[in-house]
Amino acid sequence: MTTRVPMTIKGEASLREELRQLKSVDRPEVIQAIADARAHGDLKENAEYHAARDQQGFIEGRIQEIESKLSAAQVIDVTSIENTGKVIFGTTVKLLNVETDEQVTYQITGEDEADIKGGKISISSPIARALVGKSEGDVVAIRVPSGTVEYEIEEVEHI
């Protein structure tokens, strides 16, 4: 049985675009580079040939990885789910640090979409695991490397 991997609509679209780029642009370019390098003769000492073969291996591996992820994807459209104020996969959560009054906003996404600087955290991150299932107004204690931080959930958005 294949484990389903949660993914947002944007995350799926991003992976599909990367796959399209790899198959229709990058793969043909590296095949041409290998052909050009072969034309130069002795392959044992041909750095361009070896570099192109390494690049081909990377591209083929990434294509397999993306195809595997897409085949196991469970795409979740959070905008089609009623907003009950509860934190679930795909929601955007506005948090208030109880001690410092600093406000942060995170969207809970799949592994491949996570980008902490972009405000996107993985569903498997400690912060997301602590938030999922909680509701607006709840105070959540989250263990971070420097200790425990308490956040109040100010708002849960389905955007």
Rosetta blueprint (number, residue, H / E / L):
1 M L
2 T L
3 T L
4 R L
5 V E
6 P E
7 M E
8 T E
9 I H
10 K H
11 G H
12 E H
13 A H
14 S H
15 L H
16 R H
17 E H
18 E H
19 L H
20 R H
21 Q H
22 L H
23 K H
24 S H
25 V H
26 D H
27 R H
28 P H
29 E H
30 V H
31 I H
32 Q H
33 A H
34 I H
35 A H
36 D H
37 A H
38 R H
39 A L
40 H L
41 G L
42 D L
43 L L
44 K L
45 E L
46 N L
47 A H
48 E H
49 Y H
50 H H
51 A H
52 A H
53 R H
54 D H
55 Q H
56 Q H
57 G H
58 F H
59 I H
60 E H
61 G H
62 R H
63 I H
64 Q H
65 E H
66 I H
67 E H
68 S H
69 K H
70 L H
71 S H
72 A L
73 A E
74 Q E
75 V E
76 I E
77 D L
78 V H
79 T H
80 S H
81 I L
82 E L
83 N L
84 T L
85 G L
86 K E
87 V L
88 I L
89 F L
90 G L
91 T L
92 T E
93 V E
94 K E
95 L E
96 L E
97 N E
98 V L
99 E L
100 T L
101 D L
102 E L
103 Q E
104 V E
105 T E
106 Y E
107 Q E
108 I E
109 T E
110 G L
111 E H
112 D H
113 E H
114 A L
115 D E
116 I H
117 K H
118 G H
119 G L
120 K E
121 I E
122 S E
123 I L
124 S L
125 S L
126 P H
127 I H
128 A H
129 R H
130 A H
131 L H
132 V L
133 G L
134 K L
135 S E
136 E L
137 G L
138 D L
139 V E
140 V E
141 A E
142 I E
143 R E
144 V E
145 P L
146 S L
147 G E
148 T E
149 V E
150 E E
151 Y E
152 E E
153 I E
154 E E
155 E E
156 V E
157 E E
158 H L
159 I L
